[in-house]
Amino acid sequence: MMREIGKVCEIKGNKVKVSVVRKSACGENCANCSGGCVPTKTVISAESSFNVKPGDMVVMEMPDNYALLAAFIAYVIPLFFGLLSAGAAYAAKMQDIFCVAGMFIGLGAGFVFSRILSHKFSDKLKVRITSAFSGVNKDGAK
């Protein structure tokens, strides 16, 4: 189960926008990391049946198989379309510039196709809030 903890920043009906700090490659030990990484925040849209308000900390979940499906749709499908179209241009013995153009056209088509698929599977790809903690500060203490 993919699990993330975040802070509620906006509410619209049962849709909640949650700010989540992305994990870094150094395991969030950026002060001792020579890679120059900095934790960044991202906003995730989630469904909630809880009565939350901005500032509340929440736990969000998505089954692993659906998280993998979302990653496949977002990354693999556009890459496949791009490589397929570049390969087709290469097989047609076109100049390199046309192969590169074919790659970008294929990527664009792949992104459009992945957007269509994400709408088709939208009920499965939803992140749901499974618990909420109000009155918790950023250190996790009450």
Summary of the structure (lengths in Angstrom):
residues: 142
radius of gyration: 20.0
end to end distance: 26.8
largest distance: 66.6
contacts: 378
relative contact order: 0.19
helix: 39%
strand: 27%
